[in-house]
Amino acid sequence: MFAFGLQAEGGNVGPSGAMSLADTIARAQQKMVKIYGVGGPQGMEDYQSGFLISSEGHILTAWSYVLDTDFIEVRLADGRKFPAKLIGADPRLEVAVLKIEATDLPHFDLSQAVEVEAGARVLAFSNLFGVATGNEPASVQHGTVSVKTRLEARRGAFDTPYHGPVYVLDVVTNNPGAAGGALLTRRGELVAMLGKELRNALNNTWLNYAVPVRELRESVEQIRAGKFVVRREEESVKRPARGLSPEMLGVVLVPDVVERTPPYVDRIVPGSAAAGAGIRPDDLVVLVGERLVQSCKALRNELQLVPAEDKVKLTVLRAQEMLEVVLQAPVEERR
């Protein structure tokens, strides 16, 4: 069932003292945001969903191509528009944290999130199909949790780097723009974050799912504490006398032809550290150590901060599987 733009009228309370469904929805709406960024290939959407997790403007959302830009825009429920910065992301969980410059914002407390079982009736809030572009309420879908399971049990059927607990839903939350939305109980308690569009490669069906907040909480805390973050150009850091480079590790990147060329591996030098670690052409480097890298330039800059004689950990995405490798340049390259 779809419900668009439900609003409370005077904070209705039922006979048991519980808030009405309309009031629950209206309260939750104030914590939802609409996110606009960059479109993907083949005319893919440039919008998705998110929700506030602090009064200072931190936003939890899905990590996706929409965020692959320096010009992210966020609209609040009251219609205000803010530029947003990508603070950091954990590609393994497909989760990202944005920040806007605002205060005293209504928000969800991740520590108060609850867990539910199969059969629980839930509400899914999102910006699906981009129907809300200003101060219109987010879209709301009402349904139930079909089953609580693990995505890793479907390895090979679903194309995603996340393999962990999920709620499978009987509502169609995999529509464009819904990723990063919030799954709540009918009492307004936060349960999970809506996942991205996910199609079964074996039978061409779609999976509607949400990732429990319990699985995301630690990663979000780490991002806010400085892990999996994007290094800002204005940061003052001490550079070694000689730092690493992709070439020293045996990695040849794709031609850096645009401002934010993704750091895909073009080829590997035979006999190099990268070859020994099993890195392959078409791998996408997403992390250097604990730093998120979104472009060839960012990857080079991050490696330059690692002394040439040190080991470095790279996290790469290969066919929707996350792999971690530790590399060290050969002695002749360190001189």
C-alpha positions in Angstrom: 0.0 0.0 0.0 1.3 3.5 -0.9 0.6 6.6 1.2 1.9 9.9 0.0 2.0 13.0 2.1 0.1 11.9 5.2 0.0 14.6 7.8 -1.1 14.6 11.4 -3.9 16.9 12.5 -3.3 18.0 16.1 -1.3 15.0 17.3 -4.1 12.5 17.5 -3.9 9.9 20.2 -5.7 6.6 20.3 -7.7 5.1 23.2 -4.6 3.4 24.6 -2.6 6.6 24.6 -0.6 5.7 21.5 0.0 8.2 18.7 -2.1 7.8 15.6 -0.5 6.4 12.5 -0.8 9.8 10.8 1.0 11.5 13.7 3.7 8.9 13.7 4.3 9.5 10.0 4.3 13.2 10.3 7.0 13.1 13.1 9.1 10.8 11.1 8.8 13.0 8.0 10.8 15.7 9.7 13.8 13.5 10.0 13.9 12.4 6.3 15.9 14.1 3.6 16.1 14.1 -0.2 19.6 13.8 -1.7 20.5 15.0 -5.2 23.9 14.4 -6.7 25.2 13.0 -10.0 23.5 10.7 -12.4 25.0 7.5 -13.4 25.5 5.9 -16.8 22.6 5.2 -19.2 20.5 8.0 -17.7 20.4 6.6 -14.1 18.8 8.7 -11.5 20.6 11.6 -9.7 18.7 11.3 -6.5 18.2 9.1 -3.5 17.0 9.1 0.1 18.6 9.7 3.6 17.7 10.5 7.1 19.1 12.7 9.8 21.1 11.0 12.6 22.2 14.1 14.6 21.0 17.5 15.5 24.1 19.0 13.8 23.2 17.7 10.3 24.8 14.3 10.0 22.8 12.2 7.4 22.9 8.4 6.9 22.4 7.2 3.4 23.4 4.5 0.9 26.8 4.7 -0.7 26.2 5.0 -4.4 27.2 6.7 -7.7 24.8 9.6 -6.7 27.4 10.7 -4.2 30.3 10.7 -6.6 30.4 14.5 -7.0 31.6 17.5 -5.1 28.1 19.1 -5.5 25.7 17.1 -3.3 22.4 18.9 -2.4 20.1 18.0 0.4 16.5 19.1 0.9 15.0 18.9 4.4 11.3 18.2 5.1 10.6 22.0 5.6 11.9 22.7 2.1 15.3 24.2 3.1 18.1 23.3 0.7 21.8 22.8 1.8 25.0 21.8 0.1 26.3 18.5 1.7 29.7 17.1 2.1 30.5 13.4 2.0 32.2 12.7 5.3 33.0 9.1 4.7 31.7 5.8 3.5 32.1 2.1 4.2 31.8 0.4 0.8 31.6 -3.1 2.4 28.3 -2.1 4.0 27.3 0.3 1.2 26.7 3.0 3.8 27.7 6.7 3.7 27.5 9.7 6.0 26.9 13.2 4.8 27.1 16.5 6.7 25.2 19.7 6.2 25.7 23.0 8.1 22.6 23.2 10.3 21.7 22.9 13.9 18.8 21.9 16.2 17.5 19.4 13.6 15.0 16.6 14.5 16.8 13.3 14.0 16.8 9.5 14.6 19.1 8.2 17.5 20.8 5.2 16.1 21.4 3.8 19.6 17.6 3.7 20.0 17.0 1.6 16.9 15.0 -1.6 17.4 14.9 -5.1 15.8 11.8 -6.8 14.5 10.8 -10.3 13.5 9.1 -11.7 10.4 5.5 -10.6 10.2 6.2 -7.2 11.8 4.2 -4.3 10.2 6.6 -1.6 9.1 6.7 1.8 7.3 9.2 2.5 4.5 10.1 6.2 4.0 12.0 7.3 0.9 12.3 9.7 -2.1 11.4 7.0 -4.6 10.8 8.1 -8.1 11.9 11.6 -7.1 8.3 12.6 -6.4 9.3 14.9 -3.6 11.6 17.6 -4.8 10.9 20.4 -2.3 9.0 20.4 1.0 6.6 17.7 -0.1 6.5 14.8 2.4 8.6 11.8 1.6 6.8 8.8 0.1 5.6 6.2 2.7 4.9 2.5 2.0 3.1 0.3 4.5 3.9 -3.4 4.6 5.4 -6.2 6.6 8.7 -8.0 7.0 8.6 -11.2 5.1 11.7 -12.8 6.5 14.8 -12.0 8.4 17.8 -13.7 6.7 21.3 -13.2 5.4 22.3 -12.0 1.9 25.4 -14.2 2.0 23.2 -17.2 1.6 22.4 -15.9 -1.8 26.0 -15.4 -2.9 26.2 -15.6 -6.7 22.6 -14.7 -7.2 22.6 -11.1 -6.1 25.2 -8.6 -7.2 26.2 -6.8 -4.0 29.3 -6.4 -1.8 27.2 -6.6 1.3 26.7 -10.2 2.7 25.0 -10.0 6.0 21.6 -9.8 7.9 18.7 -8.1 6.1 15.0 -7.7 6.4 13.2 -8.9 3.2 10.1 -6.8 2.7 6.8 -7.3 1.0 6.7 -3.7 -0.2 8.5 -2.6 -3.3 11.3 -0.5 -1.8 13.8 -1.2 -4.6 12.4 1.6 -6.8 14.7 4.3 -8.1 15.6 6.8 -5.4 14.5 4.7 -2.4 18.0 3.6 -1.4 19.1 5.1 1.9 15.5 5.5 3.1 14.3 4.6 6.6 12.4 1.5 7.7 10.3 2.2 10.9 7.8 0.4 13.0 4.3 1.7 13.1 5.2 3.4 16.4 7.9 5.4 14.6 10.9 3.4 15.9 13.9 3.2 13.5 14.6 -0.4 12.3 16.8 -0.3 9.2 18.1 1.5 6.2 16.6 0.7 2.8 19.0 -1.1 0.5 19.8 -0.4 -3.1 18.1 -1.9 -6.2 19.1 -5.6 -6.2 18.2 -8.0 -8.9 18.5 -11.8 -8.8 20.8 -12.7 -11.7 19.3 -16.2 -11.9 15.6 -15.5 -12.3 15.6 -11.7 -13.0 13.5 -10.9 -9.9 14.1 -8.0 -7.6 14.8 -8.2 -3.8 13.2 -5.6 -1.6 15.4 -5.4 1.5 16.6 -3.2 4.4 19.8 -3.5 6.4 19.3 -3.5 10.2 20.7 -0.4 12.0 22.6 -2.8 14.3 24.8 -3.8 11.4 25.5 -0.2 10.4 25.9 1.5 13.8 29.6 0.7 14.4 30.6 1.7 10.9 28.8 5.0 11.2 30.5 5.7 14.5 33.9 5.0 12.9 33.2 7.3 10.0 32.2 10.1 12.4 35.4 9.4 14.3 37.6 9.7 11.2 37.7 6.2 9.6 36.7 5.5 6.0 36.7 9.3 5.4 37.5 11.4 2.4 40.7 13.4 2.9 40.1 17.1 2.3 42.6 19.1 0.2 42.9 21.7 2.9 44.2 19.1 5.5 47.7 19.7 6.6 49.7 16.4 6.6 53.4 15.6 6.8 54.6 14.0 3.6 57.4 11.4 3.6 60.7 12.1 1.7 59.5 9.6 -0.8 56.0 8.2 -1.0 54.4 5.3 -2.8 52.8 5.5 -6.3 50.6 3.0 -8.1 53.5 2.3 -10.5 55.8 1.3 -7.7 53.3 -1.4 -6.7 52.8 -2.6 -10.3 49.4 -1.0 -10.8 48.6 0.9 -14.0 45.4 2.9 -13.6 42.9 3.7 -16.4 43.6 7.0 -18.2 42.8 10.0 -15.9 40.7 11.9 -18.4 38.1 13.6 -16.3 38.1 15.4 -12.9 36.9 12.4 -11.0 38.0 9.3 -13.0 37.2 6.3 -10.8 40.5 4.5 -9.8 40.0 1.3 -11.9 43.0 -0.9 -12.6 43.8 -0.9 -16.3 46.6 -3.6 -16.1 49.0 -5.2 -13.7 52.8 -5.3 -14.3 53.9 -9.0 -14.3 56.1 -10.0 -11.3 55.0 -6.9 -9.3 53.7 -6.6 -5.8 50.2 -6.1 -7.2 50.5 -9.3 -9.3 51.6 -11.3 -6.3 48.7 -10.1 -4.3 46.2 -11.1 -7.0 45.0 -7.7 -8.1 43.4 -7.8 -11.5 42.5 -5.5 -14.4 39.0 -3.9 -13.8 39.4 -4.0 -10.0 38.2 -0.7 -8.5 40.3 0.7 -5.6 38.0 2.1 -2.9 40.2 2.4 0.2 43.8 3.1 0.9 44.3 2.0 4.5 41.2 3.6 6.1 40.9 6.5 3.6 38.1 6.5 1.0 39.4 7.3 -2.5 37.0 8.2 -5.3 39.3 9.1 -8.1 42.6 8.3 -9.7 43.9 11.6 -8.3 42.8 10.9 -4.8 44.4 7.4 -5.0 47.7 8.9 -6.1 47.6 11.6 -3.4 46.8 9.0 -0.7 49.7 6.7 -1.7 52.1 9.6 -1.7 51.5 10.0 2.0 52.7 6.4 2.6 56.5 6.1 3.0 58.0 4.0 0.0 59.4 1.4 2.4 56.1 0.8 4.2 53.4 -1.7 3.5 50.0 -0.4 2.4 46.5 -2.0 2.6 44.2 -1.6 -0.4 40.5 -2.5 -0.5 39.3 -3.2 -4.0 35.8 -3.9 -5.4 35.8 -6.8 -7.9 32.4 -7.9 -9.4 30.6 -6.6 -6.3 33.0 -8.5 -3.9 35.2 -6.6 -1.5 38.8 -7.8 -1.3 41.6 -6.5 1.0 45.3 -6.9 0.0 48.5 -5.7 1.6 51.3 -4.6 -0.8 54.9 -3.5 -0.4 57.0 -2.1 -3.2 60.1 -4.2 -4.1 63.4 -3.0 -2.7 64.6 -1.6 -6.1 61.5 0.6 -6.2 62.0 2.0 -2.7 65.4 3.5 -3.5 
